[in-house]
């Protein structure tokens, strides 16, 4: 059946959380999309987010070269969160790490799990 981005449940700002995961299952990052970013991502297969700080579209890798190519686009059971399986070129995080989720907190201790990529 054809997919319509307007059938997703967006917040009061018109945004939906979008999680990027690589093909091996590592969660890379979370950002926001609006209906047009969803449509652009599905059309071009280049992941496009909505930047809340810049109030503009953000094609992942457009300036950094750290491109995310869409492999699979999944919707959760409540239709209020997106999971994208991507082919990531270089780091996904603006700190130059493979994943934005590089800090662990266990037993009250914070531990850095990965260093920036060279």
C-alpha positions as CSV (number, residue, x, y, z in Angstrom):
1,X,0.0,0.0,0.0
2,X,1.4,3.5,-0.8
3,X,2.9,5.4,2.1
4,X,1.9,9.0,3.0
5,X,4.2,10.9,5.4
6,X,1.1,12.8,6.8
7,X,-0.1,9.5,8.4
8,X,2.7,9.7,10.9
9,X,2.1,11.3,14.4
10,X,4.1,14.5,14.6
11,X,4.5,16.6,17.8
12,X,3.0,20.1,18.2
13,X,5.9,21.6,16.2
14,X,5.3,19.1,13.3
15,X,8.3,17.0,14.2
16,X,8.9,13.3,14.7
17,X,12.1,11.7,16.3
18,X,14.2,9.8,13.8
19,X,16.8,7.3,14.9
20,X,19.6,6.3,12.5
21,X,21.1,2.8,12.9
22,X,23.8,1.2,10.8
23,X,23.3,-2.1,9.0
24,X,25.2,-3.9,11.8
25,X,22.7,-2.6,14.4
26,X,24.7,0.2,16.0
27,X,22.5,3.1,16.9
28,X,24.3,6.1,15.4
29,X,22.2,9.2,16.2
30,X,18.7,10.7,16.8
31,X,17.5,13.8,15.1
32,X,14.2,15.3,14.0
33,X,12.2,15.2,10.8
34,X,9.1,16.9,9.5
35,X,6.8,15.5,6.8
36,X,8.7,17.1,4.0
37,X,12.1,15.7,5.4
38,X,10.5,12.2,5.5
39,X,9.3,12.6,1.9
40,X,12.7,13.9,0.7
41,X,14.5,11.1,2.4
42,X,12.3,8.5,0.8
43,X,12.6,10.1,-2.6
44,X,16.3,10.7,-2.7
45,X,17.5,7.9,-0.3
46,X,19.8,10.5,1.2
47,X,18.7,11.1,4.8
48,X,17.3,14.6,5.3
49,X,16.6,15.9,8.8
50,X,14.9,19.1,10.1
51,X,17.4,21.3,12.0
52,X,15.6,22.9,14.9
53,X,18.4,25.4,15.6
54,X,18.7,26.5,12.0
55,X,15.0,26.1,11.1
56,X,16.0,24.5,7.8
57,X,16.5,21.1,6.1
58,X,19.8,19.3,6.9
59,X,20.9,16.7,4.4
60,X,23.3,14.5,6.4
61,X,26.8,14.8,5.0
62,X,26.0,17.7,2.7
63,X,28.9,19.8,4.2
64,X,30.9,17.1,6.1
65,X,30.8,14.3,3.6
66,X,29.6,12.0,6.3
67,X,26.6,10.8,4.2
68,X,23.8,8.6,5.4
69,X,22.2,6.5,2.6
70,X,18.9,5.1,3.4
71,X,18.7,1.2,3.4
72,X,15.4,0.8,5.2
73,X,12.8,3.1,6.7
74,X,10.7,1.7,9.6
75,X,7.9,3.1,11.6
76,X,7.1,2.1,15.2
77,X,3.8,0.7,16.3
78,X,2.4,4.1,17.4
79,X,3.6,5.8,14.2
80,X,5.3,8.5,16.3
81,X,9.0,7.5,15.9
82,X,11.1,6.5,12.9
83,X,14.0,4.1,12.7
84,X,16.2,4.4,9.6
85,X,18.7,1.7,8.7
86,X,21.5,3.6,7.0
87,X,24.8,3.1,5.2
88,X,27.0,5.7,7.1
89,X,30.1,7.2,5.5
90,X,32.5,8.3,8.2
91,X,31.3,9.4,11.7
92,X,27.7,10.1,12.4
93,X,28.3,12.4,15.3
94,X,29.4,16.1,15.1
95,X,32.1,15.2,17.7
96,X,33.7,13.0,14.9
97,X,32.6,9.7,16.6
98,X,30.9,6.8,14.8
99,X,27.9,7.2,17.1
100,X,26.4,10.1,19.2
101,X,25.8,7.5,21.9
102,X,29.4,7.2,23.1
103,X,28.9,7.8,26.8
104,X,27.8,5.2,29.3
105,X,26.5,5.8,32.8
106,X,26.6,2.7,35.1
107,X,26.6,2.7,38.9
108,X,26.9,6.5,38.9
109,X,30.0,6.5,36.8
110,X,30.2,8.1,33.4
111,X,32.5,6.3,30.9
112,X,33.5,7.4,27.3
113,X,33.0,4.3,25.1
114,X,34.7,5.5,22.0
115,X,37.2,8.2,20.9
116,X,36.8,10.5,17.9
117,X,37.6,8.9,14.6
118,X,40.9,9.8,13.0
